[in-house]
């Protein structure tokens, strides 16, 4: 297909040399990013114009003690405070802007009718929302792809047979990865302190784990 660059020219008419063949239509592509849910959409939390800090608290399990029957009377006034919670703060201190200038006068001269012009303006206005989506999504994806911890059992290694290009070995490697992931899910669903940086007692439901 010719004429895909911006500097196109009209085609001379085959019969009349002083005339040029006209543009049939002008279409502005609108579905540029598709309708898929980014990882950041699942992690997004509420915010507002008041305040600038979100606080997240984590607490640990309590302790159980043997019941001493009547001897428990001596413990009625005993004080047993819970452990201090861990606190993380997320401060909202990064501000971004998306700049766009449109007009309703000279720009119209580039379009054959009001419909094509409105379509272009609508797509450009939509790009403001899509640009924010791209920024949020790529920022979150980079965080997931580069941030890791070695606390407890959060870093896992899988020993695989050497790849030799055969289908049989590829199947064995795939099955070993699947088995290791299944075992990891089972371990995370049990009560333990191995899968969070605080070392707190936790168990994780399988449907709450995101496999990236």
Rosetta constraint file for C-alpha pairs under 8 A:
AtomPair CA 3 CA 7 HARMONIC 7.76 0.50
AtomPair CA 3 CA 8 HARMONIC 5.44 0.50
AtomPair CA 3 CA 9 HARMONIC 7.92 0.50
AtomPair CA 4 CA 8 HARMONIC 7.63 0.50
AtomPair CA 10 CA 20 HARMONIC 6.04 0.50
AtomPair CA 10 CA 21 HARMONIC 6.36 0.50
AtomPair CA 10 CA 22 HARMONIC 7.01 0.50
AtomPair CA 10 CA 23 HARMONIC 7.72 0.50
AtomPair CA 11 CA 20 HARMONIC 5.52 0.50
AtomPair CA 11 CA 21 HARMONIC 5.45 0.50
AtomPair CA 11 CA 22 HARMONIC 7.90 0.50
AtomPair CA 12 CA 17 HARMONIC 6.57 0.50
AtomPair CA 12 CA 18 HARMONIC 7.78 0.50
AtomPair CA 12 CA 19 HARMONIC 6.29 0.50
AtomPair CA 12 CA 20 HARMONIC 4.32 0.50
AtomPair CA 12 CA 21 HARMONIC 5.99 0.50
AtomPair CA 13 CA 17 HARMONIC 6.10 0.50
AtomPair CA 13 CA 18 HARMONIC 7.77 0.50
AtomPair CA 13 CA 19 HARMONIC 5.63 0.50
AtomPair CA 13 CA 20 HARMONIC 4.83 0.50
AtomPair CA 13 CA 21 HARMONIC 5.31 0.50
AtomPair CA 25 CA 112 HARMONIC 7.72 0.50
AtomPair CA 26 CA 111 HARMONIC 7.53 0.50
AtomPair CA 26 CA 112 HARMONIC 7.47 0.50
AtomPair CA 26 CA 116 HARMONIC 6.01 0.50
AtomPair CA 27 CA 116 HARMONIC 6.66 0.50
AtomPair CA 27 CA 119 HARMONIC 7.81 0.50
AtomPair CA 28 CA 116 HARMONIC 7.58 0.50
AtomPair CA 28 CA 119 HARMONIC 6.49 0.50
AtomPair CA 28 CA 120 HARMONIC 5.83 0.50
AtomPair CA 28 CA 123 HARMONIC 7.40 0.50
AtomPair CA 29 CA 123 HARMONIC 7.75 0.50
AtomPair CA 30 CA 123 HARMONIC 5.72 0.50
AtomPair CA 33 CA 130 HARMONIC 7.52 0.50
AtomPair CA 37 CA 41 HARMONIC 6.30 0.50
AtomPair CA 37 CA 42 HARMONIC 7.80 0.50
AtomPair CA 38 CA 42 HARMONIC 7.21 0.50
AtomPair CA 38 CA 137 HARMONIC 6.18 0.50
AtomPair CA 39 CA 43 HARMONIC 6.64 0.50
AtomPair CA 39 CA 137 HARMONIC 6.96 0.50
AtomPair CA 39 CA 140 HARMONIC 7.50 0.50
AtomPair CA 39 CA 141 HARMONIC 7.42 0.50
AtomPair CA 40 CA 44 HARMONIC 5.91 0.50
AtomPair CA 40 CA 136 HARMONIC 6.70 0.50
AtomPair CA 40 CA 137 HARMONIC 5.56 0.50
AtomPair CA 40 CA 140 HARMONIC 5.94 0.50
AtomPair CA 40 CA 141 HARMONIC 7.73 0.50
AtomPair CA 52 CA 91 HARMONIC 5.74 0.50
AtomPair CA 52 CA 92 HARMONIC 5.07 0.50
AtomPair CA 52 CA 93 HARMONIC 7.21 0.50
AtomPair CA 53 CA 89 HARMONIC 6.47 0.50
AtomPair CA 53 CA 90 HARMONIC 5.61 0.50
AtomPair CA 53 CA 91 HARMONIC 4.35 0.50
AtomPair CA 53 CA 92 HARMONIC 5.97 0.50
AtomPair CA 54 CA 89 HARMONIC 5.69 0.50
AtomPair CA 54 CA 90 HARMONIC 5.14 0.50
AtomPair CA 54 CA 91 HARMONIC 6.40 0.50
AtomPair CA 55 CA 87 HARMONIC 6.72 0.50
AtomPair CA 55 CA 88 HARMONIC 5.77 0.50
AtomPair CA 55 CA 89 HARMONIC 4.58 0.50
AtomPair CA 55 CA 90 HARMONIC 6.43 0.50
AtomPair CA 56 CA 87 HARMONIC 5.63 0.50
AtomPair CA 56 CA 88 HARMONIC 5.18 0.50
AtomPair CA 56 CA 89 HARMONIC 6.37 0.50
AtomPair CA 57 CA 85 HARMONIC 6.19 0.50
AtomPair CA 57 CA 86 HARMONIC 5.62 0.50
AtomPair CA 57 CA 87 HARMONIC 4.64 0.50
AtomPair CA 57 CA 88 HARMONIC 6.58 0.50
AtomPair CA 58 CA 85 HARMONIC 5.54 0.50
AtomPair CA 58 CA 86 HARMONIC 5.14 0.50
AtomPair CA 58 CA 87 HARMONIC 6.52 0.50
AtomPair CA 59 CA 83 HARMONIC 7.48 0.50
AtomPair CA 59 CA 84 HARMONIC 7.49 0.50
AtomPair CA 59 CA 85 HARMONIC 4.84 0.50
AtomPair CA 59 CA 86 HARMONIC 6.57 0.50
AtomPair CA 59 CA 200 HARMONIC 7.41 0.50
AtomPair CA 60 CA 83 HARMONIC 7.14 0.50
AtomPair CA 60 CA 85 HARMONIC 7.44 0.50
AtomPair CA 60 CA 200 HARMONIC 5.22 0.50
AtomPair CA 60 CA 201 HARMONIC 6.06 0.50
AtomPair CA 61 CA 200 HARMONIC 7.28 0.50
AtomPair CA 61 CA 201 HARMONIC 5.97 0.50
AtomPair CA 62 CA 82 HARMONIC 7.07 0.50
AtomPair CA 67 CA 72 HARMONIC 6.94 0.50
AtomPair CA 68 CA 72 HARMONIC 5.22 0.50
AtomPair CA 71 CA 75 HARMONIC 7.93 0.50
AtomPair CA 72 CA 76 HARMONIC 6.79 0.50
AtomPair CA 74 CA 78 HARMONIC 7.83 0.50
AtomPair CA 86 CA 198 HARMONIC 7.82 0.50
AtomPair CA 98 CA 128 HARMONIC 6.45 0.50
AtomPair CA 98 CA 131 HARMONIC 7.74 0.50
AtomPair CA 98 CA 132 HARMONIC 7.99 0.50
AtomPair CA 100 CA 125 HARMONIC 7.88 0.50
AtomPair CA 100 CA 128 HARMONIC 7.85 0.50
AtomPair CA 102 CA 121 HARMONIC 7.31 0.50
AtomPair CA 103 CA 107 HARMONIC 6.41 0.50
AtomPair CA 104 CA 108 HARMONIC 6.39 0.50
AtomPair CA 105 CA 109 HARMONIC 7.60 0.50
AtomPair CA 106 CA 110 HARMONIC 7.97 0.50
AtomPair CA 107 CA 111 HARMONIC 7.73 0.50
AtomPair CA 108 CA 114 HARMONIC 7.93 0.50
AtomPair CA 108 CA 117 HARMONIC 6.27 0.50
AtomPair CA 111 CA 116 HARMONIC 6.18 0.50
AtomPair CA 111 CA 117 HARMONIC 5.61 0.50
AtomPair CA 112 CA 116 HARMONIC 6.77 0.50
AtomPair CA 112 CA 117 HARMONIC 7.70 0.50
AtomPair CA 113 CA 117 HARMONIC 6.44 0.50
AtomPair CA 114 CA 118 HARMONIC 5.95 0.50
AtomPair CA 115 CA 119 HARMONIC 6.08 0.50
AtomPair CA 116 CA 120 HARMONIC 6.33 0.50
AtomPair CA 117 CA 121 HARMONIC 6.34 0.50
AtomPair CA 118 CA 122 HARMONIC 5.93 0.50
AtomPair CA 119 CA 123 HARMONIC 6.18 0.50
AtomPair CA 120 CA 124 HARMONIC 6.26 0.50
AtomPair CA 121 CA 125 HARMONIC 6.14 0.50
AtomPair CA 122 CA 126 HARMONIC 6.10 0.50
AtomPair CA 123 CA 127 HARMONIC 6.22 0.50
AtomPair CA 124 CA 128 HARMONIC 7.10 0.50
AtomPair CA 125 CA 129 HARMONIC 7.63 0.50
AtomPair CA 126 CA 130 HARMONIC 6.38 0.50
AtomPair CA 127 CA 131 HARMONIC 5.66 0.50
AtomPair CA 128 CA 132 HARMONIC 6.51 0.50
AtomPair CA 129 CA 133 HARMONIC 6.43 0.50
AtomPair CA 130 CA 134 HARMONIC 6.20 0.50
AtomPair CA 131 CA 135 HARMONIC 6.23 0.50
AtomPair CA 132 CA 136 HARMONIC 6.12 0.50
AtomPair CA 133 CA 137 HARMONIC 5.92 0.50
AtomPair CA 134 CA 138 HARMONIC 5.96 0.50
AtomPair CA 135 CA 139 HARMONIC 6.00 0.50
AtomPair CA 136 CA 140 HARMONIC 6.16 0.50
AtomPair CA 137 CA 141 HARMONIC 6.05 0.50
AtomPair CA 138 CA 142 HARMONIC 6.10 0.50
AtomPair CA 139 CA 143 HARMONIC 6.38 0.50
AtomPair CA 140 CA 144 HARMONIC 6.29 0.50
AtomPair CA 141 CA 145 HARMONIC 6.05 0.50
AtomPair CA 142 CA 146 HARMONIC 6.04 0.50
AtomPair CA 143 CA 147 HARMONIC 5.61 0.50
AtomPair CA 149 CA 154 HARMONIC 6.58 0.50
AtomPair CA 149 CA 155 HARMONIC 6.86 0.50
AtomPair CA 149 CA 197 HARMONIC 7.67 0.50
AtomPair CA 150 CA 154 HARMONIC 5.84 0.50
AtomPair CA 150 CA 155 HARMONIC 5.39 0.50
AtomPair CA 151 CA 155 HARMONIC 7.57 0.50
AtomPair CA 151 CA 194 HARMONIC 7.57 0.50
AtomPair CA 151 CA 195 HARMONIC 7.56 0.50
AtomPair CA 151 CA 196 HARMONIC 7.16 0.50
AtomPair CA 151 CA 197 HARMONIC 5.62 0.50
AtomPair CA 152 CA 193 HARMONIC 7.57 0.50
AtomPair CA 152 CA 194 HARMONIC 4.56 0.50
AtomPair CA 152 CA 195 HARMONIC 6.10 0.50
AtomPair CA 152 CA 196 HARMONIC 7.27 0.50
AtomPair CA 152 CA 197 HARMONIC 7.35 0.50
AtomPair CA 152 CA 199 HARMONIC 7.45 0.50
AtomPair CA 153 CA 194 HARMONIC 5.18 0.50
AtomPair CA 153 CA 195 HARMONIC 5.87 0.50
AtomPair CA 154 CA 194 HARMONIC 7.00 0.50
AtomPair CA 154 CA 195 HARMONIC 5.36 0.50
AtomPair CA 154 CA 196 HARMONIC 7.39 0.50
AtomPair CA 158 CA 176 HARMONIC 7.98 0.50
AtomPair CA 158 CA 177 HARMONIC 7.09 0.50
AtomPair CA 158 CA 180 HARMONIC 7.12 0.50
AtomPair CA 160 CA 173 HARMONIC 5.81 0.50
AtomPair CA 160 CA 176 HARMONIC 7.03 0.50
AtomPair CA 161 CA 169 HARMONIC 7.35 0.50
AtomPair CA 161 CA 172 HARMONIC 7.80 0.50
AtomPair CA 161 CA 173 HARMONIC 6.52 0.50
AtomPair CA 162 CA 169 HARMONIC 7.99 0.50
AtomPair CA 163 CA 169 HARMONIC 6.52 0.50
AtomPair CA 163 CA 170 HARMONIC 6.96 0.50
AtomPair CA 164 CA 169 HARMONIC 6.86 0.50
AtomPair CA 165 CA 169 HARMONIC 7.31 0.50
AtomPair CA 165 CA 170 HARMONIC 7.25 0.50
AtomPair CA 166 CA 170 HARMONIC 6.34 0.50
AtomPair CA 167 CA 171 HARMONIC 6.20 0.50
AtomPair CA 168 CA 172 HARMONIC 6.36 0.50
AtomPair CA 169 CA 173 HARMONIC 6.16 0.50
AtomPair CA 170 CA 174 HARMONIC 6.15 0.50
AtomPair CA 171 CA 175 HARMONIC 6.08 0.50
AtomPair CA 172 CA 176 HARMONIC 6.12 0.50
AtomPair CA 173 CA 177 HARMONIC 6.31 0.50
AtomPair CA 174 CA 178 HARMONIC 6.21 0.50
AtomPair CA 175 CA 179 HARMONIC 6.01 0.50
AtomPair CA 176 CA 180 HARMONIC 6.11 0.50
AtomPair CA 177 CA 181 HARMONIC 6.22 0.50
AtomPair CA 178 CA 182 HARMONIC 6.16 0.50
AtomPair CA 179 CA 183 HARMONIC 6.13 0.50
AtomPair CA 180 CA 184 HARMONIC 6.09 0.50
AtomPair CA 181 CA 185 HARMONIC 6.20 0.50
AtomPair CA 182 CA 186 HARMONIC 6.35 0.50
AtomPair CA 183 CA 187 HARMONIC 6.19 0.50
AtomPair CA 184 CA 188 HARMONIC 6.11 0.50
AtomPair CA 185 CA 189 HARMONIC 6.18 0.50
AtomPair CA 185 CA 206 HARMONIC 6.42 0.50
AtomPair CA 186 CA 190 HARMONIC 6.55 0.50
AtomPair CA 188 CA 192 HARMONIC 7.58 0.50
AtomPair CA 188 CA 195 HARMONIC 7.02 0.50
AtomPair CA 188 CA 203 HARMONIC 5.87 0.50
AtomPair CA 188 CA 204 HARMONIC 5.56 0.50
AtomPair CA 188 CA 205 HARMONIC 7.83 0.50
AtomPair CA 189 CA 203 HARMONIC 4.84 0.50
AtomPair CA 189 CA 204 HARMONIC 4.74 0.50
AtomPair CA 189 CA 205 HARMONIC 5.72 0.50
AtomPair CA 189 CA 206 HARMONIC 6.92 0.50
AtomPair CA 190 CA 202 HARMONIC 7.92 0.50
AtomPair CA 190 CA 203 HARMONIC 5.40 0.50
AtomPair CA 190 CA 204 HARMONIC 7.52 0.50
AtomPair CA 191 CA 201 HARMONIC 6.48 0.50
AtomPair CA 191 CA 202 HARMONIC 5.58 0.50
AtomPair CA 191 CA 203 HARMONIC 4.95 0.50
AtomPair CA 192 CA 200 HARMONIC 7.85 0.50
AtomPair CA 192 CA 201 HARMONIC 5.35 0.50
AtomPair CA 192 CA 202 HARMONIC 5.70 0.50
AtomPair CA 192 CA 203 HARMONIC 6.64 0.50
AtomPair CA 193 CA 199 HARMONIC 4.76 0.50
AtomPair CA 193 CA 200 HARMONIC 5.15 0.50
AtomPair CA 193 CA 201 HARMONIC 4.69 0.50
AtomPair CA 193 CA 202 HARMONIC 6.14 0.50
AtomPair CA 194 CA 199 HARMONIC 6.29 0.50
AtomPair CA 195 CA 199 HARMONIC 7.36 0.50
AtomPair CA 195 CA 202 HARMONIC 7.86 0.50
AtomPair CA 196 CA 200 HARMONIC 6.81 0.50
AtomPair CA 204 CA 208 HARMONIC 6.84 0.50
AtomPair CA 204 CA 209 HARMONIC 7.43 0.50
AtomPair CA 205 CA 209 HARMONIC 7.04 0.50
